[in-house]
Amino acid sequence: QKKTVTCKENSIRLSADFSAETLQTRRDWHDIFKVLKGKNVQPRILYPARLSFRIEEEIKSFSDKN
């Protein structure tokens, strides 16, 4: 998934990039989530968030705000 966000007149492109392991976990939980959603429950899988961006042809990646 890719999305562009504008902040203070600067465009930032965001994209979701899940590992193969994360995608498999989502598939494994799909049927259970369907049942829970049918019972009006809102399940979710939490991921460790990581910011990654390219600057001057180098990719920078951060897992926390510090």
C-alpha positions as a Markdown table, in Angstrom:
| # | Residue | x | y | z |
|---|---|---|---|---|
| 1 | Gln | 0.0 | 0.0 | 0.0 |
| 2 | Lys | 1.3 | 3.4 | -0.9 |
| 3 | Lys | 0.0 | 6.8 | 0.1 |
| 4 | Thr | 1.2 | 10.4 | -0.2 |
| 5 | Val | 0.9 | 12.7 | 2.7 |
| 6 | Thr | 1.5 | 16.5 | 2.6 |
| 7 | Cys | 2.9 | 18.2 | 5.7 |
| 8 | Lys | 3.9 | 21.9 | 5.7 |
| 9 | Glu | 3.8 | 21.9 | 1.9 |
| 10 | Asn | 6.2 | 18.9 | 1.7 |
| 11 | Ser | 5.0 | 15.6 | 0.1 |
| 12 | Ile | 5.9 | 12.4 | 1.9 |
| 13 | Arg | 5.3 | 9.0 | 0.3 |
| 14 | Leu | 4.4 | 6.3 | 2.8 |
| 15 | Ser | 4.2 | 2.6 | 2.0 |
| 16 | Ala | 3.5 | -0.6 | 3.9 |
| 17 | Asp | 6.2 | -3.2 | 3.5 |
| 18 | Phe | 5.5 | -6.4 | 5.4 |
| 19 | Ser | 8.0 | -9.3 | 5.7 |
| 20 | Ala | 7.1 | -12.7 | 4.4 |
| 21 | Glu | 6.7 | -13.8 | 8.0 |
| 22 | Thr | 4.2 | -11.0 | 8.7 |
| 23 | Leu | 2.2 | -11.8 | 5.6 |
| 24 | Gln | 2.0 | -15.5 | 6.5 |
| 25 | Thr | 0.9 | -14.6 | 10.1 |
| 26 | Arg | -1.9 | -12.4 | 8.6 |
| 27 | Arg | -3.0 | -15.4 | 6.4 |
| 28 | Asp | -2.9 | -17.8 | 9.3 |
| 29 | Trp | -5.2 | -15.5 | 11.3 |
| 30 | His | -7.6 | -14.7 | 8.5 |
| 31 | Asp | -10.4 | -17.2 | 9.3 |
| 32 | Ile | -10.3 | -16.4 | 13.0 |
| 33 | Phe | -10.5 | -12.7 | 12.2 |
| 34 | Lys | -13.5 | -13.3 | 10.0 |
| 35 | Val | -15.4 | -15.0 | 12.8 |
| 36 | Leu | -14.5 | -12.3 | 15.3 |
| 37 | Lys | -15.6 | -9.5 | 12.9 |
| 38 | Gly | -18.9 | -11.4 | 12.4 |
| 39 | Lys | -19.4 | -11.1 | 16.1 |
| 40 | Asn | -18.8 | -7.3 | 15.9 |
| 41 | Val | -15.3 | -7.6 | 17.5 |
| 42 | Gln | -12.4 | -5.5 | 15.9 |
| 43 | Pro | -9.3 | -7.7 | 16.0 |
| 44 | Arg | -5.9 | -6.5 | 14.9 |
| 45 | Ile | -2.3 | -7.7 | 14.7 |
| 46 | Leu | 0.3 | -5.3 | 16.1 |
| 47 | Tyr | 3.6 | -4.8 | 14.4 |
| 48 | Pro | 6.8 | -3.2 | 15.5 |
| 49 | Ala | 6.7 | 0.1 | 13.7 |
| 50 | Arg | 9.7 | 1.1 | 11.7 |
| 51 | Leu | 10.4 | 4.3 | 9.8 |
| 52 | Ser | 12.4 | 3.8 | 6.6 |
| 53 | Phe | 13.3 | 6.4 | 3.9 |
| 54 | Arg | 15.7 | 7.0 | 1.1 |
| 55 | Ile | 17.8 | 10.1 | 1.0 |
| 56 | Glu | 20.6 | 10.6 | -1.5 |
| 57 | Glu | 20.3 | 7.0 | -2.7 |
| 58 | Glu | 20.9 | 5.7 | 0.8 |
| 59 | Ile | 18.1 | 3.9 | 2.8 |
| 60 | Lys | 17.8 | 5.0 | 6.4 |
| 61 | Ser | 15.7 | 3.0 | 8.9 |
| 62 | Phe | 14.7 | 3.7 | 12.5 |
| 63 | Ser | 12.7 | 1.5 | 14.9 |
| 64 | Asp | 12.1 | 4.2 | 17.5 |
| 65 | Lys | 11.7 | 8.0 | 17.8 |
| 66 | Asn | 15.1 | 8.5 | 19.6 |
